[in-house]
Amino acid sequence: MQAFLIATGVVALAEVGDKTQLLSLILAAKYRKPWPIVLGIFFATIVNHGLAGAVGALLARWLTPEIVHWSVVISLAAMAIWTLIPDKVDEDEASPGSGHGVLIATMIAFFLAEMGDKTQVATVVLSAEYHPLWQVITGTTCGMMLANVPVVWLGSRFANRLPLKATRITAALLFAVLAIWTAVAGGTGIPGLN
């Protein structure tokens, strides 16, 4: 259950102000059909994070526990810095394609926008550190849904009222705290202090 909760929290935080969250807003404003958009986000996330989780699990087999532990610490610290940088998304990413419905357009746009994104990187790192893999993937998917479903349902009103800069700073601070906590409390400990 710990893997699920950590994965949910980390991805929900990483998604705040992220380009895929902005894409959710654009899709909601463009199509005004929340159910197909939410389902498209869900299916795209399951596939994307399933692949990222498999990569992370493979990496964990090849790397020593100490390397995995410090990779997680460094990744969390990098997430803290990365979260401070506002993402921008081009409205072309939300284009429906050649006659596809809203569900298919959302799945394709969201899957592609998620490639190499903070939350995908977080899923790789989390799946290398935490087990079982299904809890990590379920948690990262829940985190994505927690961050994106309100944006889809509340549309542009939500974005106008959310102080994104303050939210990004808070999320960055939480990532920094997680990095420090993981360094001190988790894994193999801090080199030189054991």
C-alpha positions as CSV (number, residue, x, y, z in Angstrom):
1,M,0.0,0.0,0.0
2,Q,3.0,2.3,0.6
3,A,4.0,2.1,-3.1
4,F,0.5,3.1,-4.2
5,L,0.3,6.1,-1.8
6,I,3.7,7.4,-2.6
7,A,3.2,7.0,-6.4
8,T,-0.2,8.7,-6.2
9,G,1.2,11.7,-4.2
10,V,4.3,12.1,-6.3
11,V,2.5,12.1,-9.6
12,A,-0.4,14.3,-8.4
13,L,2.2,16.9,-7.3
14,A,4.3,16.6,-10.5
15,E,1.2,17.1,-12.6
16,V,0.3,20.5,-11.1
17,G,0.9,23.1,-13.8
18,D,2.4,20.4,-16.1
19,K,1.8,20.5,-19.9
20,T,-0.5,17.5,-19.7
21,Q,-2.7,19.3,-17.2
22,L,-2.7,22.3,-19.5
23,L,-3.6,20.0,-22.3
24,S,-6.5,18.7,-20.2
25,L,-7.8,22.3,-19.9
26,I,-7.4,22.9,-23.6
27,L,-9.3,19.7,-24.5
28,A,-12.1,20.6,-22.0
29,A,-12.4,24.0,-23.5
30,K,-12.3,22.8,-27.0
31,Y,-14.6,19.8,-26.9
32,R,-16.8,20.5,-23.8
33,K,-17.3,16.7,-23.4
34,P,-15.8,15.8,-20.0
35,W,-16.5,12.0,-20.0
36,P,-14.7,11.1,-23.2
37,I,-11.8,13.4,-22.2
38,V,-11.5,11.8,-18.7
39,L,-11.6,8.3,-20.2
40,G,-9.1,9.2,-22.9
41,I,-6.7,10.6,-20.2
42,F,-7.2,7.4,-18.1
43,F,-6.5,5.0,-21.0
44,A,-3.5,7.0,-22.2
45,T,-2.1,7.2,-18.7
46,I,-2.5,3.4,-18.1
47,V,-0.6,2.5,-21.3
48,N,2.1,5.2,-20.9
49,H,2.7,4.5,-17.2
50,G,2.6,0.8,-17.7
51,L,5.4,1.1,-20.2
52,A,7.3,3.5,-18.0
53,G,6.8,1.2,-15.0
54,A,8.1,-1.8,-17.0
55,V,11.3,0.2,-17.9
56,G,11.8,1.2,-14.2
57,A,11.4,-2.4,-13.1
58,L,14.0,-3.6,-15.6
59,L,16.4,-0.9,-14.5
60,A,15.9,-2.0,-10.9
61,R,17.1,-5.5,-11.8
62,W,20.3,-4.1,-13.4
63,L,21.2,-1.5,-10.8
64,T,22.3,-2.0,-7.3
65,P,19.9,-0.9,-4.5
66,E,22.2,2.0,-3.6
67,I,22.2,3.3,-7.1
68,V,18.4,3.0,-7.3
69,H,18.1,4.8,-4.0
70,W,20.3,7.7,-4.9
71,S,18.6,7.9,-8.3
72,V,15.3,8.4,-6.6
73,V,16.8,11.1,-4.3
74,I,18.3,12.9,-7.2
75,S,15.1,12.6,-9.3
76,L,13.0,14.0,-6.5
77,A,15.4,16.9,-6.1
78,A,15.3,17.4,-9.9
79,M,11.5,17.3,-9.8
80,A,11.5,20.1,-7.2
81,I,13.5,22.3,-9.6
82,W,11.5,21.1,-12.7
83,T,8.2,21.9,-11.0
84,L,9.2,25.5,-10.7
85,I,9.5,25.9,-14.5
86,P,6.0,26.6,-15.9
87,D,5.0,24.3,-18.8
88,K,3.4,25.6,-21.9
89,V,1.4,23.5,-24.4
90,D,0.5,24.3,-27.9
91,E,-3.2,24.1,-28.8
92,D,-2.2,22.0,-31.9
93,E,-1.5,19.1,-29.5
94,A,-5.2,19.0,-28.8
95,S,-6.2,18.8,-32.5
96,P,-8.6,16.0,-33.2
97,G,-6.7,14.4,-36.0
98,S,-8.4,12.9,-39.1
99,G,-12.0,12.6,-38.0
100,H,-11.4,10.7,-34.8
101,G,-13.8,11.2,-31.9
102,V,-13.0,13.1,-28.7
103,L,-12.0,9.9,-26.9
104,I,-9.4,8.9,-29.5
105,A,-8.1,12.5,-29.9
106,T,-7.6,12.8,-26.2
107,M,-5.9,9.4,-25.9
108,I,-3.5,10.2,-28.7
109,A,-2.8,13.8,-27.6
110,F,-2.3,12.8,-24.0
111,F,-0.1,9.8,-24.7
112,L,2.2,11.8,-26.9
113,A,2.3,14.8,-24.5
114,E,3.2,12.5,-21.7
115,M,6.3,11.1,-23.5
116,G,9.4,12.2,-21.5
117,D,7.2,14.3,-19.2
118,K,7.8,14.7,-15.4
119,T,5.2,12.2,-14.5
120,Q,6.5,9.6,-16.9
121,V,10.0,10.0,-15.5
122,A,8.6,9.8,-12.0
123,T,6.9,6.6,-12.9
124,V,10.2,5.1,-14.2
125,V,12.0,6.1,-11.0
126,L,9.2,5.0,-8.6
127,S,8.9,1.6,-10.2
128,A,12.6,1.1,-9.8
129,E,12.4,1.8,-6.1
130,Y,9.0,0.6,-5.0
131,H,7.2,-2.7,-5.3
132,P,4.9,-4.3,-6.4
133,L,4.8,-2.8,-9.8
134,W,1.0,-2.9,-10.1
135,Q,0.7,-0.6,-7.1
136,V,3.1,1.9,-8.6
137,I,1.3,2.0,-11.9
138,T,-2.1,2.2,-10.2
139,G,-0.8,4.9,-7.9
140,T,0.7,7.0,-10.7
141,T,-2.5,6.7,-12.7
142,C,-4.6,7.8,-9.7
143,G,-2.3,10.7,-9.2
144,M,-2.8,11.8,-12.9
145,M,-6.5,11.4,-12.5
146,L,-6.6,13.4,-9.2
147,A,-4.7,16.3,-10.9
148,N,-6.5,16.3,-14.3
149,V,-10.2,15.3,-13.7
150,P,-11.0,18.6,-11.8
151,V,-9.4,20.6,-14.6
152,V,-11.5,18.8,-17.2
153,W,-14.7,19.2,-15.2
154,L,-14.2,22.8,-14.1
155,G,-12.6,23.9,-17.3
156,S,-11.3,27.4,-17.7
157,R,-12.9,28.7,-14.5
158,F,-10.6,26.4,-12.5
159,A,-7.5,27.6,-14.3
160,N,-8.3,31.3,-13.8
161,R,-8.8,30.9,-10.1
162,L,-5.9,28.6,-9.3
163,P,-2.8,30.5,-8.3
164,L,-0.4,28.3,-10.5
165,K,2.8,30.0,-9.4
166,A,2.0,29.5,-5.7
167,T,0.9,25.9,-6.4
168,R,4.1,25.2,-8.3
169,I,6.3,26.6,-5.5
170,T,4.4,24.5,-2.9
171,A,4.7,21.4,-5.0
172,A,8.5,22.1,-5.5
173,L,8.9,22.4,-1.7
174,L,7.1,19.2,-1.2
175,F,9.4,17.4,-3.7
176,A,12.4,18.9,-1.9
177,V,11.1,17.6,1.4
178,L,10.5,14.2,-0.2
179,A,14.1,14.1,-1.6
180,I,15.5,14.9,1.8
181,W,13.3,12.4,3.6
182,T,14.2,9.7,1.1
183,A,17.9,10.5,1.5
184,V,17.8,10.3,5.2
185,A,15.2,7.7,6.0
186,G,15.1,5.3,3.0
187,G,17.2,2.8,1.2
188,T,20.8,2.3,2.2
189,G,21.2,5.6,4.0
190,I,23.5,8.5,3.4
191,P,27.1,7.5,2.4
192,G,29.6,8.5,5.1
193,L,26.9,8.7,7.8
194,N,26.5,5.0,8.3
